[in-house]
């Protein structure tokens, strides 16, 4: 299983702000930073005071003198500008992520995911932030729901920002990956709850459905390595395994029946991370694909990836055409590691 630490960023002495820092990714990212580097400051920027209070029980400012907690919303440009003073790097993980909530509350989704992205760029430019790396989603590739469409718009904002930030402004790039094993609100804890409640069957939307899978640790490491190598404008996509949802269910509860309930509104049969029409702009490294921007500024940065090879005119990267598949043993190893990390 890849760890994605192909390079180690020099974060010692740097100030890093993490939007949505109290989420699953944010907490693991901060834990990794504090365990492996000596950052000058780590700023947790989020709007939920209870989650910040709970996170501060684990990462207290008394124990970690370099950690700061800022209550704020990415919709609030002034607050972001204040929080980014003397910040070197921004990791943007805040988003409205629930597909049904986004469909029912479209303007709220756009305010957070699209206007929030614009606010991040503006605040970073005002403070001469060096780098921004934004977390995206497979749902932004060929989107069919508002969450995916809003994240595609967000991705475009960060990529196009490199046209105007200039040599002194922040360089902006995007990381895109699939389902995180065990993240809040995902299918694995959902199935676990049903199993613990004595369910007689597990609901499956479609027997053909496939998904990409990545662990939380892999996701954090992928962001860190992408932060190190980024030139600004790339969409980084990790090479990760696919799995059929029926295999997932049987691995978690081999004795339970499967109940097919049909695909929900806004849901795809298979996930896409590199659409067919982006294939011609995609290059390949041993552990990842990189979708290159189509803007003229990118010609100055191509030398950074001289060892990469073109993915090909007809290339696409979807969960059903993947060459790497996760079996039951592989999933169980991921779940076991998740339990170890939860206990730590």
C-alpha positions, 0 to 999 in steps of 0.5 A: 500500500502506497504511503505517498511520501515521495518527498518530505516538505520542509515545514519546520519554522513555517506557519500553516493554516488549515481551514476545516481543521476540526474535521477528520482530515484536519485532525489527522493532518495536524497530528502528523504535523506536530509529530513529524515537523516543527512548525512555527504555528498551526492555525485551526480555522473552523466555525464549530466552537464545540469541535474546536473545544474537543480538539483542544483537549487532544491538542491543547495550546498549553502542551503545543505552544505553536497551535492556535484555534480561530473561530471563523467561516470561509464565507467571511473574507475579513476574518480569513484575512485576519487569520492569515497574517504571517501564514506561509501555507494554507491547506483548504479542507473546509467545505459543505460536503453532504450531497443531499444537503447541498441539493436541498440548500444550493445557495448555502453550498455555493456560499461555502464552496465557491465564494469560500474559495474566492475568499481564500485566494483573496485573503492569501494574496493580501497576506503574501501567503506562499502556497495554497493546496485545496482538497477536492473530490472525485465528484468534481470530475464530470459532476452530476450533483451540486456538491461536485459542481461547486467543487469543480468551480472551486478547483477552477478558482484555485487553478486560475488564481495562478494567473493573477497572483504573480511571482510574489503571490500564492501558488495554488494547486488542488488535490483530488481523491476518492472515499476515505476509509472510515471518514465521518458520514461515509459508508463504512461507519454507516455499515458498522452502525447497522451491524452493531444494531443487529441489522438483517441486511446491508443496503446496496444501491447497485451491484455494479457500483465501484468506488476508489478507496484511500486511508486517512493517513495516505490522504494526509501524506498525499497532501504533504507530498503534493504541497512540496512538489507543487508549482501552482495550477496542478490537480494531483490525483493519487493512484489508489485501489478500487473496490466493488461495494458488494465486496465491501459489504461482504468483507464487513458482514459476510453473513448478512444479506444484501438489499439493493435499494437503487441509486440515490439522486446525484449518485454515480455508478462509478467514480471519476478522478481524471475525465476522458477529456482531461487525459490529454493534459494529464501526466503520470508519475509512479504514485500519482497522476497530475492534470496540468493546467491549460493556461500559458503560465504553466509552460514555465513549470513543465521542467519540474516534471521532466521525468513524468510521462504523458497519460495519453490522449485516450486516458481516463481514470475511473473506479471501474477501469482501474488496474488496482483492486482492493480485495477483502484482505486488503480492506480488512488490513485498512480497517485494522489500521483504522482501529489502531489509529483510533485507539492511539 
